[in-house]
Amino acid sequence: MKKVAVVAFGGNALLRADEVGTIEQQEKNTLDTCEKLIPWVKDGWELVLTHGNGPQVGNILLRNEAGYKEYKIPKMPLDICVADSQGGIGYMIDRQMRNALNNAKIKKNVIAVITEVLVDINDPAFQNPTKPIGPYYLKEEAELLSKANDWVFKEDARKRGWRRVVASPKPLEVMNNQVIRDLVDKGHIVIGAGGGGIPVYWHSDTGYLEAIEAVIDKDLASALLAIEINADLFCIITDVPKAYINFNKPNQMALDKVTVADARKYYENGEFGSGSMGPKILAAVEFVEKTGREAIITTQEELQKENCGTRIVLN
């Protein structure tokens, strides 16, 4: 039986915090991350790779605005921007994974799949948009854009300006999950669910599939995909080697192995930030609870080490 791992590339796997995001920087980081996974391939693991798209889709939205202001190029909706980022990042990971495989003298196909994710149009998240996207605006600019486009804006907590916010609904199904599993079973490395997937929903009366302005959490979508394809392992690559409790305090403590019950307890006690480690913990817990298998949260540098990262287990 094939061993299948779903590996979620965090933003740090593609772009470092101190970088501007040139293609040279992103390609180097991507190659470094892919090379860290070669020992897994040599050990018999089949891989499904997912990725974030925050900085990249933000840049696409900026180009959207600039193109419209300067040349009146029609703006594209958020779903098209997410699809654009899936294609561009998927291609980048595809090519750098091929380079990593070639350097290791391994023959293996790599394919990126544009991925839609089903959500519920009645999800309560649509009544309270919270996910910031795109550039910062002055309050007056935000008010004009809100009236013109029916967008929702909120002021940044650090007072850097006003940003558009969209809903972040719960992912219900990663479309084409069976196609992804079939490709993996044939020995191909698959890249999918980029940026959490493109949010879509079915109209109950007509059966028409429509996109909706939203952003799905990348880690939750990755966990769902791992569950749907019956993966043996779910791994989240992030910018810290382990999850911590009492983070950045004198009594900070790294978590080596933690049960889902303890992970939930720590989460409910506010140990994990809602915009950082929190969604990763929830995604890992979701996978472990549904499958009984293990999830890992760690950095790309730690991947090759035995018992790396924080390992979340059922009991």
N, C-alpha and C positions, 0 to 999 in steps of 0.2 A: 504494500500500500504506500502511496506517495504521502510524504509529510508536507503539509501546506501551511505556510506562514503568510499572514497579511501584515505588511510593514507600512506604517503611516509615517511619511516624511513630514516632520514639522518644518516651520519656516526656516529654522536655523540650518536645516539640511540643504537648503537652496540659497539662502541669503543670510549673512551674518549681520548682527545689529549695527556694527560700525561701518557697513558698506553701503554704497549708493545704489547698487543693483545693476551694474553693467552686465552685459551678457557674458563677458569673460569671467567675472566674479561668480556668477550663478553657475556657469558650466564647470568651473573648477570645484566649487562646493559640491555640485551634483556628482561629479566623477569621484570625489573623495568619499561621498556617502555610498555610492554604488560599489566601490572597491571594498568597503567594509563588509559588504554582504556576500562577497565572493566565497569566503570560507563556508557560509551557510549553503551556497549552491554546491560546493564540493562535498559537503556533508549530506547531500541528498535532499535538501529542502527545495520545494517548488515555491515560487514567490508571487504574491500579488502586492503591488506597490500602490499606495494612495498618497496624496499630497495636499498641502495647503495652497492657497493662492492669494493671501491677503495683500501683500505689497504689489503683486503683479496685477491683480484685478483693479486695485486702486489706481495704478498707472494707466490702465486701459480706460478707466472712467475719466481720468484727467485728459487723456487724448480725445476722448469723446467731447468733453467740454471745449477744449482748445480748437478742435476741428470745426465745431459748430460756430464758435465765436468768430474765427478767422475766415473760414471758407464756406460756412453754411452747409457743411456736410451733415446729413441727417444723423441724429443721435441714435445709438443702438440701445435697446433695453437691457436690463441687468442680466437676464438669462443668456443673451447673446454674448455679453462681456464675460460671463463665467465660462461659457463654451469656448470663447477665444482663449481664455487662460488655460483651460484644460488642454486644448490643442497645442499651445505653445510650450507649456510646461511638460506635457506628456511627451512631446517630441524631444525636448531637452533631456529628460530622464531616459527615454528610449535610446538616444544616441550615446549618452555617456555610459549607460549600462552595457551597450554593445562594446564600447571601448574597454570597459572593465573586464568583460568576458573575453574579449580578444587578447588582452594583456595576459590573462590567465590561461590562454589556449583552450577555452571552453566554447563549444559550438552550441548555441541556444538561440531561439527566436525570441524577440521582444516585441510587444504590441501595446499601443495605447488605445483605450476605448473611451470615446465620448460618452459620459454616463449621466442619465437623468435619474432623479430620485423622487419617488412619490411622496407627497405630503397630504395632509388633510386640510382642505380649504377652511374648515371650521376650527382648526387648531387655535386655542386661546392666544397663542403667540402673535397672531395677526392683529389682535386688539391692542397689543402693547409692543410696538417695534422697539428693539433695543440695540440691534447690531449696527455699529457705525461703518459706513462705507464712503469711499471717495474723499475729495479734498475738504479743507476747512474753508468756511466762508465767513464774511462779516454778517452780523445779524440782519442788516438791511438786505443783503444779497440773498440770504437764506429765506427771508420772508417773500421776496419776489419769486424765487424758484419754487417755493412751496405753493404759492398761488397759481403759478403757471403750469406746474406738473403734478399737483396734488401729492407732493412729497411731504414727509415728516422730518423735521430737524430737531436736534437737541444740542444744547451747549456742551462743549467738551469739559470734563471735570477739571482739567488743568487750565481752563480759560484760554485755550489756543484758538477758539473760534467755534463756529456752528457746523455740525456735520449731519448729513442725511443719515437717518436710521431706518433699517428695514427689519422685518420680522425674522426670527430664527426658529422655524417650526421643527417639530420632531420628525426625523426620517422614518418612513413606514416600509419602504421597499426600494432596494437598489435595482433599477430596471436592468435587464440583461445579466442578472447575477448567474443564471444558468449558463449563458454563453461564456462568461468569465470562468466559471468552474470547468466547463468543457475544454477551454483553451489551456487551463492549468493542467488538467488531466493528460493533455497531449504533450506536456513538457515545456510549454511556453511561459515566459515571464510576462505578466499582464499588469498594465498601469491603468487604474480606473478610479472612479469616485473622486476625481480631482476637485479640490475646493469644497468638499462636502456634497458634490453633485449639483446638477441643475434642477431646481425645485419645479415640479410639475404636478398637476392634479387632473383627475378625470371629472368631466361634467356628468353628473348622475343622470341627467335627462337625455342628453344627446350622445354621450360616450366620447365626446371630443376631448383630446388631450391638450391642455393649455399650460403654459408657463406662468409663473407668478413671481413678483418682485420680492425676493427673500434670499437669505443666505443660510444654508444648513451647516451646523457645526461639523467640521471635518473629521474629528475624532469619533463622534457618535455615528456618522455615516460609515466610517471605516469599520467600526465595531459591528454594525449591522451587516455589512458586506461579509465580514469574517464569519458571522453566525450563519448567514444564508448559504455560503459555499462550504460550510462545515470545516472551517480551518482548524488546524491543530494548535496554532499559536497566533496570538495577536500581539504585535509589538509597536509601541509608539516611540518614535525618535524625537527627542526634544532637546532643550539647551542645558539641562541639568542631569547629572549622572543618576540621581535617584529622586524620588519624592521625599519630602521632609515634613515633619511636624515641628511646630515652633520655628518656622523658617525665618532666618536672619535674626534670631534671638540668641542670647548666650546659651540657652539650653536646646538649641537646634539639634534634631536627631534624624538621621537618615533611616528610611524604611527599607529593609532588605527583602523580607518576605512578609506579606500581610494578607490576612483573610479578607473576604469580601465584607464580612460583618464589621471587622475593625476599620476597613477602608471607608465604609459608609458612616461609621461613628465619627471618624476623624473629619469627614466631609461635612457632616451635620454640625460639628463643633466649630466649623469655619477655619479649618487648618489649611485648606487649599483655595487659592484665589479663583474667583469666578471667571476671570479673563485669562487665566494661565493654567495652573495645574488642575483646577476643579473639573473642567470638562474631560480631561484625560483620565482622571480617576473614575468618573462616572462611566465613561466609555469602556474602560478596562473591566469594571465591575459588571457592566451589562453583558460583556462577552463571557466572562467567567461564570456568571449565574446561569446563562442560557446553555452553555456547553460543558461546564465542569472542567474546562481546560485552563491553561495558564495564560496570563497577560504580563507583558514586560513594559516598563517605562524607563527609558535610559537615553544616553547620548550616542551619537554615531561612533565616537571614539571608544566607548565601552563595549560595543557590540561583539567584538571578538573575544572578550574575556568570559571565562566560565562564571556562571551565576551572576551575570552583570545586572545592574539596575535594580529597580523595585519590582518584585515579582508578586503579582496578585493571584491568590489561589482560592479555591472554594472553601476548604477547611484547614 
